[in-house]
Amino acid sequence: MDMNNTKFEMIKDIGSGNFGVAKLMKDRFTGELVAVKFIERGEKIDKNVERELINHKTLLHPNIIRFKEVFVTSTHLGIVMEYAAGGELFDRIVKAGRFSEDEARYFFQQLISGVEFCHSQGVCHRDLKLENTLLDGRPAPRLKICDFGYSKSAVFDSQPKSTVGTPAYIAPEVLSRKHYDGEIADVWSCGVTLYVMLVGAYPFEDPADPRNFRKTIQRIMGVKYSFPSNLHLSRECVDLISKVFQANPGNRISIAGIRMHPWFLKNLPEELLDGGRAAQALMQPSRQSVEEVKRVVAEARHKVQRPPTNANGTFNEEDFMDGDLVDEDMA
């Protein structure tokens, strides 16, 4: 498994999944820590990978994990991204059990800011969930949306129709397998995220049978949820959640409506008053063009023979180390 290149030094493993593996790496020239997702070259590099990269590249915002560049090695496509040292928001909730209203609001405000920017760029995420929200390493962590593998762009794609996402977070109209508005479906997923932060459980799981996906889907379609009797939430909080959990997407509150809601506006950080655009102006965009990203992905679609061996039957790293990056200007 060749993950070497001239620009980045491997530090440690940080994750794995159906996509491949993720590594914490260090830029040899700047010392910056980055997360690099490696996907095996060949058939795994499909149109969804290209779409994810192009969509992600357009999304420069403080509440979205920053895309940096892509490169190829002899065996893998490497996707270089901002490293979020604080890990997943999911793990923080598991450790805490649940959040107070103030803490849940703090993260929800940032989530909505990031989602609003996605939508302003014509991108709906379609798989918003706690596991796809990361935290940076600050004492008061900044939330970062990641994983745009299911995202759809109004610029490059047709309207969403397929049922994608994680069952507990999926909106009723997505389950109906008809054309739907991806942006308003994202609002539903944001509502599920808020509920889990406040309650420490999923809103539409049957408490007596939480692993029964069929029951979960039935409860989603019927919008059957409740709050624990010992949980005391403000009226404004309950009101906002009720406006999100509307089966008819036409009746569901919009992102703009959420931003105007009294519960959302309470203790809104100054940097989010403008949707994070002031902080965005200070961020450095990826140096790769869309055309360059497409070219790298196209190259990664073709499998390459294993690196040559010497007389002893071992790999000669020198034979491929210098050619790992597609474009020397990226090094």
C-alpha atoms as one frame of an Amber mdcrd trajectory, in Angstrom:
protein
   0.000   0.000   0.000   1.867   3.045  -1.272   1.005   6.211   0.648   4.384
   7.886   0.394   5.037  11.137  -1.408   7.524  13.953  -1.391   5.309  16.524
   0.336   3.647  14.763   3.287   5.022  12.667   6.134   2.740  10.026   7.663
   2.102  10.457  11.407  -0.635   7.954  12.332  -3.916   6.313  11.317  -7.024
   8.318  12.192  -9.855   6.340  10.595 -11.124   3.829   8.077 -14.350   2.984
   6.307 -15.870   1.832   3.041 -13.991   4.628   1.289 -10.532   3.455   2.400
  -8.322   4.830   5.165  -7.537   8.235   6.650  -4.104   9.267   7.903  -2.809
  12.167   9.934   0.103  13.565   7.942   2.458  16.523   8.211   3.419  18.905
   5.439   7.204  18.537   5.216   7.598  22.158   4.111   5.224  24.047   6.437
   4.870  21.623   9.362   1.067  21.841   9.097  -0.899  18.774  10.177  -3.455
  17.590   7.623  -5.902  14.721   7.261  -5.436  12.656   4.103  -8.109  10.244
   2.908  -6.703   7.471   0.718  -8.896   5.635  -1.797  -7.529   2.726  -3.808
  -6.943   3.524  -7.460  -9.207   1.892 -10.025 -12.919   1.144  -9.840 -13.388
   2.768  -6.408 -12.638   6.139  -8.021 -16.084   6.678  -9.525 -18.177   9.720
 -10.426 -19.230  10.081  -6.781 -15.622  10.668  -5.727 -15.179  13.349  -8.373
 -18.460  14.986  -7.377 -17.460  14.957  -3.703 -14.168  16.671  -4.468 -15.611
  19.311  -6.792 -18.428  20.129  -4.378 -16.061  20.223  -1.408 -13.588  22.469
  -3.225 -16.224  25.198  -3.643 -17.009  25.289   0.090 -14.591  27.669   1.788
 -16.161  28.469   5.171 -14.993  28.344   8.829 -17.611  25.692   9.673 -16.658
  23.349   6.837 -13.551  21.162   6.730 -11.277  22.801   4.173 -10.338  20.909
   1.016  -6.678  21.448   0.164  -5.594  19.272  -2.763  -5.566  15.826  -4.322
  -2.651  13.717  -5.501  -1.996  10.179  -6.689   0.508   7.595  -5.559   1.220
   4.352  -7.382  -1.728   2.689  -5.605  -4.042   5.372  -4.169  -5.775   8.709
  -4.622  -4.926  11.010  -1.719  -7.405  13.710  -0.654  -5.769  16.340   1.555
  -8.012  18.188   4.010  -7.880  20.350   7.100  -7.231  18.320  10.261  -9.805
  18.660  13.061  -7.945  17.751  16.258 -11.094  17.650  18.419 -12.585  14.583
  16.733 -16.265  13.885  16.071 -19.103  15.759  17.754 -20.693  12.317  18.167
 -17.930  11.225  20.549 -18.329  14.394  22.607 -22.031  13.669  23.101 -21.401
  10.014  23.961 -18.971  11.155  26.648 -21.316  13.841  28.015 -24.563  11.862
  27.714 -26.327  14.966  26.443 -25.708  18.706  26.208 -27.311  21.626  27.984
 -29.452  23.899  25.822 -26.669  26.478  25.732 -24.030  23.986  24.580 -26.371
  22.393  22.033 -27.260  25.856  20.706 -23.563  26.786  20.429 -22.895  23.856
  18.097 -26.257  24.091  16.296 -25.604  27.739  15.417 -22.335  26.732  13.781
 -23.941  23.777  12.006 -26.616  26.017  10.505 -23.986  28.575   9.480 -22.060
  25.898   7.576 -25.165  24.361   6.005 -26.451  27.784   4.963 -23.178  28.410
   3.139 -23.361  25.019   1.407 -26.821  25.893   0.144 -25.694  29.356  -0.992
 -23.168  27.571  -3.223 -25.822  25.274  -4.666 -24.699  22.231  -2.645 -26.965
  20.134  -0.425 -25.100  17.713   1.842 -27.669  14.869   2.120 -25.824  13.033
   4.905 -25.660  15.492   7.790 -25.136  13.661  11.071 -23.048  13.862  14.217
 -20.378  11.586  12.743 -19.947  14.036   9.858 -19.400  17.013  12.141 -15.886
  17.420  13.493 -14.381  19.787  16.053 -11.122  21.674  15.937  -8.734  21.691
  18.889  -9.739  25.017  20.477 -10.939  25.188  24.114 -14.294  26.390  22.730
 -14.354  24.105  19.679 -15.352  25.254  16.229 -17.650  22.812  14.449 -16.601
  21.612  10.992 -18.886  19.803   8.534 -17.151  17.043   6.584 -17.780  14.154
   4.166 -19.449  15.385   0.998 -19.662  11.936  -0.597 -23.462  12.098  -0.930
 -23.728  15.795  -1.728 -25.542  17.150  -4.770 -24.731  20.375  -6.583 -27.261
  22.447  -8.490 -24.407  23.362 -10.828 -23.172  19.869 -11.689 -26.082  17.552
 -10.810 -29.800  17.049 -11.288 -32.285  17.325  -8.446 -31.798  14.660  -5.753
 -33.943  11.558  -6.103 -32.024   8.637  -4.577 -32.452   7.602  -0.950 -29.091
   8.303   0.643 -27.923   9.143   4.120 -28.125   7.502   7.532 -31.581   6.072
   8.480 -32.030   7.933  11.788 -31.417  11.298  10.070 -33.373  10.832   6.820
 -36.352  13.099   6.091 -39.750  11.568   5.190 -39.687  12.871   1.617 -36.311
  11.211   1.019 -37.721   7.876   2.166 -40.596   8.279  -0.316 -38.053   7.892
  -3.172 -39.466  10.825  -5.123 -37.729  13.992  -6.271 -37.153  16.204  -3.260
 -35.583  19.488  -2.260 -32.173  18.551  -0.869 -31.862  21.797   1.068 -35.066
  21.349   3.045 -34.159  17.673   3.608 -30.884  18.915   5.127 -32.957  20.992
   7.572 -34.613  17.814   8.867 -31.189  16.217   9.428 -30.060  19.328  11.320
 -33.123  18.944  13.532 -32.237  15.334  14.300 -28.721  16.464  15.216 -30.128
  19.104  17.574 -32.489  16.604  19.203 -29.667  14.107  19.816 -27.506  16.822
  21.368 -30.323  17.758  23.756 -31.665  14.289  24.579 -28.778  11.894  24.001
 -30.958   9.601  21.857 -32.401   9.563  18.342 -35.869  11.092  18.018 -37.518
   8.425  15.865 -36.098   5.216  17.291 -38.520   3.066  19.264 -37.054   3.136
  22.803 -38.204  -0.466  23.291 -36.705  -1.637  19.987 -34.042   0.883  18.894
 -32.334  -1.389  16.350 -35.514  -2.016  14.362 -34.987   0.150  11.263 -38.475
  -0.659   9.963 -40.019   0.865  13.085 -37.674   3.843  12.856 -38.793   4.507
   9.287 -42.463   4.184  10.261 -41.961   6.671  13.086 -40.136   9.079  10.750
 -42.975   8.929   8.231 -45.493   9.535  11.024 -43.279  12.128  12.783 -43.618
  10.243  16.055 -41.204  11.657  18.591 -41.333  12.900  22.167 -39.101  14.281
  24.894 -38.238  12.438  28.119 -40.503  13.521  30.968 -37.509  14.430  33.129
 -35.991  16.707  30.475 -36.923  20.359  30.846 -36.441  22.338  27.642 -37.437
  25.933  26.982 -40.632  26.588  25.037 -38.595  28.274  22.308 -36.426  25.168
  21.885 -39.411  22.812  21.663 -41.066  25.211  19.212 -38.058  25.231  16.883
 -37.819  21.443  16.847 -41.547  21.162  16.105 -41.102  23.501  13.135 -38.249
  21.347  11.799 -40.029  18.015  12.235 -42.770  18.593   9.678 -43.480  15.655
   7.352 -44.595  17.992   4.569 -41.418  19.760   3.407 -43.546  22.721   2.352
 -44.482  23.291   5.990 -40.963  22.822   7.352 -38.984  25.803   8.584 -36.195
  26.910   6.242 -32.584  27.696   7.104 -33.487  31.387   6.850 -36.384  30.786
   9.240 -34.109  29.017  11.707 -31.691  31.941  11.633 -34.542  34.276  12.611
 -35.925  32.025  15.366 -35.620  33.430  18.935 -34.003  30.256  20.293 -31.326
  30.314  17.584 -30.597  34.025  18.034 -29.911  33.759  21.771 -26.171  34.133
  22.510 -25.373  34.088  18.789 -21.573  34.557  18.453 -20.565  37.781  16.737
 -18.623  35.890  14.080 -21.849  34.155  12.991 -23.905  37.330  12.617 -22.786
  37.505   8.983 -22.891  33.748   8.456 -19.156  33.428   9.078 -18.228  35.417
   5.992 -15.744  37.699   7.752 -13.768  34.671   8.949 -14.170  33.108   5.514
 -12.399  36.075   3.914  -9.253  35.196   5.878  -9.175  31.572   4.697  -6.840
  30.411   1.944  -8.582  28.547  -0.903  -7.231  25.433  -2.568  -4.649  26.182
  -5.249  -5.976  23.442  -7.520  -8.519  24.333 -10.186 -11.599  22.211 -10.873
  -9.923  21.098 -14.099  -6.810  19.983 -12.210  -8.895  18.051  -9.679 -10.701
  16.295 -12.532  -7.382  15.456 -14.193  -5.965  13.918 -11.015  -9.154  11.901
 -10.443  -9.099  10.692 -14.057  -5.532   9.456 -13.585  -6.494   7.704 -10.349
  -9.208   5.749 -12.171  -6.466   3.753 -13.871  -4.758   1.125 -11.761  -0.985
   1.075 -11.951   1.192  -2.015 -11.811   2.888  -2.683  -8.490   6.214  -0.883
  -8.058   9.189  -2.696  -9.603  11.185  -5.112  -7.471  14.907  -5.573  -7.278
  16.858  -8.803  -7.447  15.951  -9.591  -3.837  12.224  -9.307  -4.596  11.753
  -6.145  -2.504  10.239  -2.829  -3.606  12.527  -0.034  -4.769  10.903   2.977
  -3.080  13.220   5.304  -4.994  11.638   4.159  -8.250   8.304   5.772  -7.400
   8.787   8.181  -4.497   9.663  11.154  -6.702   6.722  10.694  -9.057   3.914
  10.350  -6.573   2.541  13.855  -6.905   0.857  14.486 -10.209   1.986  18.072
 -10.472   5.321  19.221  -9.135   3.843  22.662  -8.482   1.804  21.093  -5.679
   4.903  19.947  -3.831
